[in-house]
Amino acid sequence: MSSDTVLSLSGIDRRYGQGETLLAILKGANFSLRSGETVALVAPSGTGKSTLLHIAGLLEHPDAGEVTLGGQACQDLSDERRTAIRRNSVGFVYQFHHLLPEFSALENIMMPQLIAGLSREEARERAAQLLDYMRIGHRGEHRPAELSGGEQQRVAIARAVANAPLVLLADEPTGNLDPETASYVFSALEALVRQSGLAALIATHNHDIARRMDRCVTLVDGQIVDYQI
Ligand SMILES: Nc1ncnc2c1ncn2[C@@H]1O[C@H](COP(=O)(O)OP(=O)(O)OP(=O)(O)O)[C@@H](O)[C@H]1O
């Protein structure tokens, strides 16, 4: 593993079901992501993109193999330790925003920072900066339901990077938006990732988005392989 590798997956197996319903989704999959690198994961529906992101982000255990995040091998760690590493090292963005409905945009972005131990003042300042960066600084006091889909997703992106993670994992981050809004929101995400030097693995069906990444990979028969668009 090279010294600037921030995420590596090695020999990952993941199966669901058993007997006649056994589905082998990942079969000895290998992947590594370097510091500051952006990678698109483009693969047909049902081939295991979400599964792969969940395993990479320590939300799910593989049946075999090792996930190394920031140089730390994670497979045999306790759930508490895995949760701590996930909180510090990984930012997630999903297709649907998953913002907490009863909190304002600003509070949603503050939340992971407060959990990480920052003071309210520090968290608020960083959240406000991120909202400004995403060009929705004026919507900070609004709750998610009062925001448009594109605005909600920009808040979710800001929340994902609020703790300055090592890696951003995004699962169809603009999949729920119309093409024009998707392009705008993705540009905001890309600018944020590039500006902060974040490494990102982004699952998308959108080839225009995938082309903007440093490289593309796909899933073929449970393996992660390079993909040319
Ligand atoms: N908990 C589970 N139990 C059983 N099967 C599952 C489970 N989670 C996922 N699968 C199956 O594993 C396969 C891969 O699912 P996954 O969600 O990773 O695919 P995907 O490539 O992200 O799909 P999409 O592009 O449609 O979101 C699918 O066939 C799915 O039905």
The ligand as a MOL file (V3000), in Angstrom:
LIG
                    3D

  0  0  0     0  0            999 V3000
M  V30 BEGIN CTAB
M  V30 COUNTS 31 33 0 0 0
M  V30 BEGIN ATOM
M  V30 1 N -29.2520 -6.7750 3.4160 0
M  V30 2 C -29.3790 -7.4170 2.2450 0
M  V30 3 N -29.9070 -8.6640 2.1960 0
M  V30 4 C -30.0350 -9.3220 1.0280 0
M  V30 5 N -29.6510 -8.8370 -0.1630 0
M  V30 6 C -29.1190 -7.6000 -0.1690 0
M  V30 7 C -28.9510 -6.8160 1.0100 0
M  V30 8 N -28.3870 -5.6340 0.6830 0
M  V30 9 C -28.2150 -5.6690 -0.6530 0
M  V30 10 N -28.6340 -6.8340 -1.1650 0
M  V30 11 C -28.5920 -7.2460 -2.5680 0
M  V30 12 O -27.2530 -7.1120 -3.0190 0
M  V30 13 C -27.2270 -6.6070 -4.3480 0
M  V30 14 C -26.3710 -5.3530 -4.3880 0
M  V30 15 O -27.0650 -4.3050 -3.7170 0
M  V30 16 P -26.5280 -2.8230 -3.7160 0
M  V30 17 O -27.5690 -1.9760 -3.0590 0
M  V30 18 O -25.1600 -2.8000 -3.1500 0
M  V30 19 O -26.4520 -2.5140 -5.2890 0
M  V30 20 P -26.2660 -1.1470 -6.0660 0
M  V30 21 O -25.2810 -1.4070 -7.1480 0
M  V30 22 O -25.9480 -0.0490 -5.1090 0
M  V30 23 O -27.6990 -0.9300 -6.6870 0
M  V30 24 P -28.4720 0.4430 -7.1190 0
M  V30 25 O -27.6580 1.0780 -8.2200 0
M  V30 26 O -29.7930 -0.0840 -7.6080 0
M  V30 27 O -28.5950 1.2840 -5.8800 0
M  V30 28 C -28.6650 -6.4050 -4.7720 0
M  V30 29 O -29.0800 -7.5210 -5.5240 0
M  V30 30 C -29.4080 -6.3360 -3.4640 0
M  V30 31 O -30.7200 -6.7880 -3.6030 0
M  V30 END ATOM
M  V30 BEGIN BOND
M  V30 1 1 1 2
M  V30 2 1 2 3
M  V30 3 2 2 7
M  V30 4 2 3 4
M  V30 5 1 4 5
M  V30 6 2 5 6
M  V30 7 1 6 7
M  V30 8 1 6 10
M  V30 9 1 7 8
M  V30 10 2 8 9
M  V30 11 1 9 10
M  V30 12 1 10 11
M  V30 13 1 11 12
M  V30 14 1 11 30
M  V30 15 1 12 13
M  V30 16 1 13 14
M  V30 17 1 13 28
M  V30 18 1 14 15
M  V30 19 1 15 16
M  V30 20 2 16 17
M  V30 21 1 16 18
M  V30 22 1 16 19
M  V30 23 1 19 20
M  V30 24 2 20 21
M  V30 25 1 20 22
M  V30 26 1 20 23
M  V30 27 1 23 24
M  V30 28 2 24 25
M  V30 29 1 24 26
M  V30 30 1 24 27
M  V30 31 1 28 29
M  V30 32 1 28 30
M  V30 33 1 30 31
M  V30 END BOND
M  V30 END CTAB
M  END
